[in-house]
């Protein structure tokens, strides 16, 4: 059985986050006196349920092209106007 502080350290979060997960019912804990204790099994189950894996994607994921800055937009419009007039 681990304390909230130990679980928080293992998960890389603050104890406040662990208390919140217990309060929401996402992490099972035993209340002994004024403190909570989390079993190794409950922690392993929590880690398994909250595991996020990236979706299988063939090849590279598409990248967004950055939006042009305001000055670049004016410059591009001027170029297009010149090309259209020529």
MIDREN-690075 format. One record per residue (C-alpha): residue number from 1; residue in three letters; x, z, y. Coordinates in nm, 3 decimals. Last residue first. Example, Ala and Ser with C-alpha at 12.3 -4.5 7.8 and 13.67 -1.06 7.14 Angstrom:
// residues 2
<r><n>2</n><res>ser</res><xx>1.367</xx><zz>0.714</zz><yy>-0.106</yy></r>
<r><n>1</n><res>ala</res><xx>1.230</xx><zz>0.780</zz><yy>-0.450</yy></r>
***
This chain:
// residues 86
<r><n>86</n><res>unk</res><xx>0.063</xx><zz>-6.670</zz><yy>4.266</yy></r>
<r><n>85</n><res>unk</res><xx>-0.238</xx><zz>-6.458</zz><yy>4.370</yy></r>
<r><n>84</n><res>unk</res><xx>-0.296</xx><zz>-6.317</zz><yy>4.020</yy></r>
<r><n>83</n><res>unk</res><xx>0.072</xx><zz>-6.236</zz><yy>3.969</yy></r>
<r><n>82</n><res>unk</res><xx>0.091</xx><zz>-6.064</zz><yy>4.309</yy></r>
<r><n>81</n><res>unk</res><xx>-0.225</xx><zz>-5.863</zz><yy>4.236</yy></r>
<r><n>80</n><res>unk</res><xx>-0.090</xx><zz>-5.763</zz><yy>3.894</yy></r>
<r><n>79</n><res>unk</res><xx>0.237</xx><zz>-5.647</zz><yy>4.048</yy></r>
<r><n>78</n><res>unk</res><xx>0.054</xx><zz>-5.448</zz><yy>4.315</yy></r>
<r><n>77</n><res>unk</res><xx>-0.164</xx><zz>-5.284</zz><yy>4.051</yy></r>
<r><n>76</n><res>unk</res><xx>0.147</xx><zz>-5.191</zz><yy>3.850</yy></r>
<r><n>75</n><res>unk</res><xx>0.314</xx><zz>-5.033</zz><yy>4.156</yy></r>
<r><n>74</n><res>unk</res><xx>0.001</xx><zz>-4.836</zz><yy>4.244</yy></r>
<r><n>73</n><res>unk</res><xx>-0.026</xx><zz>-4.710</zz><yy>3.886</yy></r>
<r><n>72</n><res>unk</res><xx>0.343</xx><zz>-4.618</zz><yy>3.879</yy></r>
<r><n>71</n><res>unk</res><xx>0.304</xx><zz>-4.405</zz><yy>4.190</yy></r>
<r><n>70</n><res>unk</res><xx>0.014</xx><zz>-4.216</zz><yy>4.030</yy></r>
<r><n>69</n><res>unk</res><xx>0.201</xx><zz>-4.143</zz><yy>3.710</yy></r>
<r><n>68</n><res>unk</res><xx>0.131</xx><zz>-4.352</zz><yy>3.402</yy></r>
<r><n>67</n><res>unk</res><xx>-0.050</xx><zz>-4.180</zz><yy>3.114</yy></r>
<r><n>66</n><res>unk</res><xx>0.170</xx><zz>-4.106</zz><yy>2.816</yy></r>
<r><n>65</n><res>unk</res><xx>0.113</xx><zz>-4.311</zz><yy>2.503</yy></r>
<r><n>64</n><res>unk</res><xx>-0.041</xx><zz>-4.104</zz><yy>2.230</yy></r>
<r><n>63</n><res>unk</res><xx>0.148</xx><zz>-4.100</zz><yy>1.907</yy></r>
<r><n>62</n><res>unk</res><xx>0.005</xx><zz>-4.227</zz><yy>1.579</yy></r>
<r><n>61</n><res>unk</res><xx>0.091</xx><zz>-4.020</zz><yy>1.272</yy></r>
<r><n>60</n><res>unk</res><xx>0.367</xx><zz>-4.167</zz><yy>1.066</yy></r>
<r><n>59</n><res>unk</res><xx>0.324</xx><zz>-4.306</zz><yy>0.719</yy></r>
<r><n>58</n><res>unk</res><xx>0.027</xx><zz>-4.222</zz><yy>0.501</yy></r>
<r><n>57</n><res>unk</res><xx>-0.139</xx><zz>-3.899</zz><yy>0.608</yy></r>
<r><n>56</n><res>unk</res><xx>-0.207</xx><zz>-3.606</zz><yy>0.381</yy></r>
<r><n>55</n><res>unk</res><xx>-0.365</xx><zz>-3.338</zz><yy>0.596</yy></r>
<r><n>54</n><res>unk</res><xx>-0.129</xx><zz>-3.061</zz><yy>0.699</yy></r>
<r><n>53</n><res>unk</res><xx>-0.168</xx><zz>-2.735</zz><yy>0.509</yy></r>
<r><n>52</n><res>unk</res><xx>-0.317</xx><zz>-2.418</zz><yy>0.651</yy></r>
<r><n>51</n><res>unk</res><xx>-0.300</xx><zz>-2.096</zz><yy>0.453</yy></r>
<r><n>50</n><res>unk</res><xx>-0.556</xx><zz>-1.841</zz><yy>0.575</yy></r>
<r><n>49</n><res>unk</res><xx>-0.716</xx><zz>-1.780</zz><yy>0.235</yy></r>
<r><n>48</n><res>unk</res><xx>-0.380</xx><zz>-1.751</zz><yy>0.056</yy></r>
<r><n>47</n><res>unk</res><xx>-0.237</xx><zz>-1.510</zz><yy>0.313</yy></r>
<r><n>46</n><res>unk</res><xx>-0.550</xx><zz>-1.294</zz><yy>0.296</yy></r>
<r><n>45</n><res>unk</res><xx>-0.537</xx><zz>-1.285</zz><yy>-0.085</yy></r>
<r><n>44</n><res>unk</res><xx>-0.169</xx><zz>-1.184</zz><yy>-0.076</yy></r>
<r><n>43</n><res>unk</res><xx>-0.250</xx><zz>-0.910</zz><yy>0.175</yy></r>
<r><n>42</n><res>unk</res><xx>-0.538</xx><zz>-0.780</zz><yy>-0.035</yy></r>
<r><n>41</n><res>unk</res><xx>-0.317</xx><zz>-0.781</zz><yy>-0.346</yy></r>
<r><n>40</n><res>unk</res><xx>-0.036</xx><zz>-0.596</zz><yy>-0.167</yy></r>
<r><n>39</n><res>unk</res><xx>-0.285</xx><zz>-0.329</zz><yy>-0.066</yy></r>
<r><n>38</n><res>unk</res><xx>-0.357</xx><zz>-0.260</zz><yy>0.300</yy></r>
<r><n>37</n><res>unk</res><xx>-0.367</xx><zz>0.094</zz><yy>0.434</yy></r>
<r><n>36</n><res>unk</res><xx>-0.560</xx><zz>0.196</zz><yy>0.745</yy></r>
<r><n>35</n><res>unk</res><xx>-0.508</xx><zz>0.514</zz><yy>0.943</yy></r>
<r><n>34</n><res>unk</res><xx>-0.730</xx><zz>0.796</zz><yy>1.069</yy></r>
<r><n>33</n><res>unk</res><xx>-0.779</xx><zz>0.969</zz><yy>0.735</yy></r>
<r><n>32</n><res>unk</res><xx>-0.724</xx><zz>0.703</zz><yy>0.472</yy></r>
<r><n>31</n><res>unk</res><xx>-0.910</xx><zz>0.387</zz><yy>0.558</yy></r>
<r><n>30</n><res>unk</res><xx>-0.859</xx><zz>0.127</zz><yy>0.288</yy></r>
<r><n>29</n><res>unk</res><xx>-0.811</xx><zz>-0.234</zz><yy>0.394</yy></r>
<r><n>28</n><res>unk</res><xx>-0.948</xx><zz>-0.581</zz><yy>0.323</yy></r>
<r><n>27</n><res>unk</res><xx>-0.846</xx><zz>-0.851</zz><yy>0.569</yy></r>
<r><n>26</n><res>unk</res><xx>-1.106</xx><zz>-1.100</zz><yy>0.693</yy></r>
<r><n>25</n><res>unk</res><xx>-1.373</xx><zz>-0.835</zz><yy>0.748</yy></r>
<r><n>24</n><res>unk</res><xx>-1.392</xx><zz>-0.886</zz><yy>1.125</yy></r>
<r><n>23</n><res>unk</res><xx>-1.266</xx><zz>-0.529</zz><yy>1.184</yy></r>
<r><n>22</n><res>unk</res><xx>-0.977</xx><zz>-0.578</zz><yy>0.939</yy></r>
<r><n>21</n><res>unk</res><xx>-0.876</xx><zz>-0.902</zz><yy>1.112</yy></r>
<r><n>20</n><res>unk</res><xx>-0.895</xx><zz>-0.727</zz><yy>1.449</yy></r>
<r><n>19</n><res>unk</res><xx>-0.680</xx><zz>-0.437</zz><yy>1.330</yy></r>
<r><n>18</n><res>unk</res><xx>-0.422</xx><zz>-0.690</zz><yy>1.207</yy></r>
<r><n>17</n><res>unk</res><xx>-0.421</xx><zz>-0.863</zz><yy>1.547</yy></r>
<r><n>16</n><res>unk</res><xx>-0.370</xx><zz>-0.530</zz><yy>1.729</yy></r>
<r><n>15</n><res>unk</res><xx>-0.074</xx><zz>-0.459</zz><yy>1.499</yy></r>
<r><n>14</n><res>unk</res><xx>0.108</xx><zz>-0.750</zz><yy>1.667</yy></r>
<r><n>13</n><res>unk</res><xx>0.192</xx><zz>-1.062</zz><yy>1.469</yy></r>
<r><n>12</n><res>unk</res><xx>0.480</xx><zz>-1.184</zz><yy>1.254</yy></r>
<r><n>11</n><res>unk</res><xx>0.287</xx><zz>-1.162</zz><yy>0.928</yy></r>
<r><n>10</n><res>unk</res><xx>0.537</xx><zz>-0.920</zz><yy>0.771</yy></r>
<r><n>9</n><res>unk</res><xx>0.568</xx><zz>-0.717</zz><yy>1.093</yy></r>
<r><n>8</n><res>unk</res><xx>0.190</xx><zz>-0.695</zz><yy>1.125</yy></r>
<r><n>7</n><res>unk</res><xx>0.163</xx><zz>-0.586</zz><yy>0.761</yy></r>
<r><n>6</n><res>unk</res><xx>0.422</xx><zz>-0.311</zz><yy>0.815</yy></r>
<r><n>5</n><res>unk</res><xx>0.248</xx><zz>-0.190</zz><yy>1.133</yy></r>
<r><n>4</n><res>unk</res><xx>-0.091</xx><zz>-0.187</zz><yy>0.962</yy></r>
<r><n>3</n><res>unk</res><xx>0.052</xx><zz>0.031</zz><yy>0.688</yy></r>
<r><n>2</n><res>unk</res><xx>0.128</xx><zz>-0.099</zz><yy>0.341</yy></r>
<r><n>1</n><res>unk</res><xx>0.000</xx><zz>0.000</zz><yy>0.000</yy></r>
***
